[in-house]
């Protein structure tokens, strides 16, 4: 995914709105207007959306996180190079995550660029990294996480361990 600063800022707002449409209570320091892209000293842009999933007896029992990082390509153009989409469902004692980070290491070590994490119970890591498929964007990541959250049979048994 590529875009200008403005396009990525609008994408961030749309991703936050999608989470809120699913009933996620975002943990932001203010209202929607406080959404902002962070820029580091290398010119990389990033954002993090974290929120509580609806319907749990204790709202902090279930949470979702969406993180992305964009690297500069040139004159106001950026490309997504990192993502982390995660759900932590403490009520069901389940964690699932889709990651794209450290692609060179993962390609060299496992011949893949993306991977998944799955824990059931949380903290029990039967496999440190599972084979994954690329996630197109934050919208697809959010939809995948919400589908996992409502699936009563979600577990790690069907995933292929990378080692």
Secondary structure, DSSP 8 states (H G I E B T S, - for coil): -EE-HHHHHHHHHHHHHHHHHTT-EE--SSSGGG---EE-TTS-EEEEEEEE-TT-SSGGGEEEEEEEEEEEEETTEEEEEEEEEEEEETTTTEEEEEEE--HHHHHHHHS-S-EEEEESSTT--S-S-EE-----SHHHHHHHHHHHHH-TT--STTS-B--
